[in-house]
Amino acid sequence: MQWWNDLISWLTSSEAQPTLFAGAVLFVAVLASGLLAAWIASSAVRRVVGQRDAELKTAAIAALVDAATEASVWNSLTPQEQVLADRTVGQADIQVRMLPIRGSDVAANWAAHQLHELKRASATFGYQLDPAVAEFRDRMLDWQRHPSRARKQFQNDLLRWRTQRQEPEQAAVEEQDAWVAEQHHERYRSATEIAPSTTSDTAPTPTQSSTEPLAKADDARA
């Protein structure tokens, strides 16, 4: 216990005060530098993650806006083009739902409803519904800039659509959509069936061989 008594006496002596002060300053400096480095590292990681999420969100919104443009001319697309467009919409929908942003599923539901309405309007009212596509684009861009405010607007729209559409009307709309899709596929199916027959009918008739006049001339001379 002698060494412990010597340590206590040295700590309480006036000669140990500068050493203790320097050690305390060094400890505080190391602790502050460690905390500062951890804060800088976490800020850099959050910045990288936020930039990546923003890029994913921008790519998903761009894909949905492009899908809205194709949906506005849906009735003029071939069945193969419609399949490719639906695949693009499905991938964009999954990207939006997987974003770490509150209300991303609400935005995906709103976009899915609007794309369906654009397809129906294309079959009913014609092609290139520019105002509807522009409104869809502006609403999605507003959600990118102000997620909380846009999420409330999306929820209000979904609730209003749910209350306005009754069950008998929904069944009639689904039957009409099925009939339009069937007519669309039937039109392209008939077009592909007519194309081979027209090519065979319009094929040129074989011309007379150029050697026949020469053979007839030789017979006349003989």
Contacts in CASP RR format, 6 or more apart in sequence:
PFRMAT RR
TARGET T0000
AUTHOR 0000-0000-0000
METHOD contacts of the structure
MODEL  1
MQWWNDLISWLTSSEAQPTLFAGAVLFVAVLASGLLAAWIASSAVRRVVG
QRDAELKTAAIAALVDAATEASVWNSLTPQEQVLADRTVGQADIQVRMLP
IRGSDVAANWAAHQLHELKRASATFGYQLDPAVAEFRDRMLDWQRHPSRA
RKQFQNDLLRWRTQRQEPEQAAVEEQDAWVAEQHHERYRSATEIAPSTTS
DTAPTPTQSSTEPLAKADDARA
10 16 0 8 1.000
11 20 0 8 1.000
53 99 0 8 1.000
53 100 0 8 1.000
53 101 0 8 1.000
56 95 0 8 1.000
56 99 0 8 1.000
57 96 0 8 1.000
57 99 0 8 1.000
57 101 0 8 1.000
57 144 0 8 1.000
58 144 0 8 1.000
59 95 0 8 1.000
60 92 0 8 1.000
60 95 0 8 1.000
60 96 0 8 1.000
60 99 0 8 1.000
61 96 0 8 1.000
61 140 0 8 1.000
61 141 0 8 1.000
61 143 0 8 1.000
61 144 0 8 1.000
63 88 0 8 1.000
63 89 0 8 1.000
63 91 0 8 1.000
63 92 0 8 1.000
63 95 0 8 1.000
64 89 0 8 1.000
64 92 0 8 1.000
64 93 0 8 1.000
64 96 0 8 1.000
64 111 0 8 1.000
64 115 0 8 1.000
64 136 0 8 1.000
64 140 0 8 1.000
65 133 0 8 1.000
65 136 0 8 1.000
65 137 0 8 1.000
65 140 0 8 1.000
66 88 0 8 1.000
67 85 0 8 1.000
67 88 0 8 1.000
67 89 0 8 1.000
67 92 0 8 1.000
67 115 0 8 1.000
68 114 0 8 1.000
68 115 0 8 1.000
68 118 0 8 1.000
68 132 0 8 1.000
68 133 0 8 1.000
68 136 0 8 1.000
68 137 0 8 1.000
69 133 0 8 1.000
70 77 0 8 1.000
70 81 0 8 1.000
70 85 0 8 1.000
71 85 0 8 1.000
71 115 0 8 1.000
71 118 0 8 1.000
71 119 0 8 1.000
71 122 0 8 1.000
72 118 0 8 1.000
72 121 0 8 1.000
72 122 0 8 1.000
72 127 0 8 1.000
72 128 0 8 1.000
72 129 0 8 1.000
72 130 0 8 1.000
72 132 0 8 1.000
72 133 0 8 1.000
73 122 0 8 1.000
73 127 0 8 1.000
73 128 0 8 1.000
74 82 0 8 1.000
74 85 0 8 1.000
74 118 0 8 1.000
74 119 0 8 1.000
74 122 0 8 1.000
74 123 0 8 1.000
75 122 0 8 1.000
75 123 0 8 1.000
75 126 0 8 1.000
75 127 0 8 1.000
75 180 0 8 1.000
75 184 0 8 1.000
76 122 0 8 1.000
76 127 0 8 1.000
77 85 0 8 1.000
78 188 0 8 1.000
79 184 0 8 1.000
79 185 0 8 1.000
79 188 0 8 1.000
89 112 0 8 1.000
89 115 0 8 1.000
93 108 0 8 1.000
93 111 0 8 1.000
93 112 0 8 1.000
96 104 0 8 1.000
96 107 0 8 1.000
96 108 0 8 1.000
96 111 0 8 1.000
97 104 0 8 1.000
97 105 0 8 1.000
97 108 0 8 1.000
98 104 0 8 1.000
101 147 0 8 1.000
102 147 0 8 1.000
102 148 0 8 1.000
102 151 0 8 1.000
103 147 0 8 1.000
103 151 0 8 1.000
103 154 0 8 1.000
106 151 0 8 1.000
106 154 0 8 1.000
106 155 0 8 1.000
106 158 0 8 1.000
107 140 0 8 1.000
107 143 0 8 1.000
107 150 0 8 1.000
107 151 0 8 1.000
107 154 0 8 1.000
109 154 0 8 1.000
109 158 0 8 1.000
110 139 0 8 1.000
110 154 0 8 1.000
110 157 0 8 1.000
110 158 0 8 1.000
111 136 0 8 1.000
111 140 0 8 1.000
113 157 0 8 1.000
113 158 0 8 1.000
113 161 0 8 1.000
114 136 0 8 1.000
117 132 0 8 1.000
118 129 0 8 1.000
118 132 0 8 1.000
118 133 0 8 1.000
118 136 0 8 1.000
120 173 0 8 1.000
120 177 0 8 1.000
120 180 0 8 1.000
121 129 0 8 1.000
121 132 0 8 1.000
122 129 0 8 1.000
123 177 0 8 1.000
123 180 0 8 1.000
123 184 0 8 1.000
139 150 0 8 1.000
139 153 0 8 1.000
142 149 0 8 1.000
142 150 0 8 1.000
143 150 0 8 1.000
143 151 0 8 1.000
143 154 0 8 1.000
165 173 0 8 1.000
END
